[in-house]
Amino acid sequence: MDHRLLIIFTCILFTVECQNITEIDKTGENDTVVTKIETAEPLEVSSVPKLSALCTVCNCTGDIIDCDNRNLTNHFEDSQWPNKIFNVVSFKNNSLIHVKPFPAVQIRKLILKENKITKIDHAAFKQLINLTELDLSYNQITTENLQPDVFEGKFSSVLYEPLEKLVVLNLAHNMLVSLQQDLFEHISDLKVLNLSGNHFSNVDYGTSVALSSLPHLEELDLSYCRLKTLPSNQFYSSKSLKKLNLSGNEFASPPNALEEATALEVLYMDENPIQIIHHSRPFSHMPSLKELSLCCMPYLTVVGKRAFSGLTSLESLRVENCPKLELIDEYALASEVDSEGPVWPPLKKLYLSDNALRYLPQQFVARWDWLEELDLMNNKWSCDCNNQYLIGTLLPQLGKKLMGDEMYKLTCATPPEHVGKNLTSLFHRKLRCLDLNGAQPEKDAAILIGVLIGLLLAIPVCLTIFILWRRGFFFCGTQGPATFSRAFYKRAVNDDEF
């Protein structure tokens, strides 16, 4: 009987627990439904799209996508790009190797610099809308891998449509040794091209043709390309070229090709091994040139007569950090016009700091009062009569205006009596002229005193020696002891004389 009651009690208890579990499951289902409804309602009301995968990895702010320093190795899929208009999209300093075609996204500036790019697919930028500037610098792109089809634009049934809005292309610091002659056939409207830091060594035929195929090019950077010469007609078709950078190359003299760059306004030729610039090796006639920079020229020693005579519109001249430059001729800027005499350009800015200059010629500039800026710091100025204009006129009248407080830091390197003195302390002094052959009149007084003392001592000594010689104290020639005795002989008085 007891066993039966125990079995009945166990069955009743199990039945109750099963009912409770069933009720809990039903309640959970209801809660789940409610939750789904509650979470679904805001999604139906909200108009904010779901965040793309690209913006979860990169920083998307306004019209800028910043994917710099993300260690990216692959491209994002088309579906991962947000449907927006971007001003700048940057993938700087990643590990991208292969550039694949981008999706149809509106991007004005695309930056792919400082990656490891070796390959770029054909028409990689074809779908990009409004692409104006492309930066591929500091990669490993070779001449063989940079094909014209890389910049291919959209095609119609009749003709192709180039990347007509692309006007700035940066290919600096890659592994290019030359350019394929039709490289820019799809981007012929380029205005700015940077090829600096590549390994050209010389501009071969293909490279020359490629550069000449850009009629609208305004800025060209060929700095640090190991160039020694340029084809004489290189800039014949570059009628729009306004800015040219040839710094850091191996030019021993200004290239003659510059004569064809008739529209050129700015020229940089820093860090070239040019030694002398004068009338036999001057800069070519460039009537539109306004700014010339010749800084950090380790071998430049002389800027001679008519060195810049062809630069009739020059407004800014920068010749700085040339440790061997000692002389600038007073007619270096002047050009002769028939019988009317020399003509100077309208110079406004003159920078001559950190050279070895001793003198600043008065005639170097036509009108010093037309200058707006002047830098003469860290030279070996000689404070003598040849610098009288600089020290007595130019600095007192215009120094503060043109140089500010830097004027008070100009010091004399010679002559010895003025070494270390500030040029401003000699404003009212009439400076002496240095003697020829390195003579130093400041030491003449000591020399004269020494000579005078020598003479005063020499005269009595010489007289004494002469008297003693006359008296026979010095045996010279055939004189013997008898001669010495006669020197002291005194003739006796004759009694007949009295």
Disulfide bonds with the S-S distance in Angstrom:
Cys55-Cys60 2.14
Cys58-Cys67 1.98
Cys383-Cys412 1.84
Cys385-Cys433 1.90
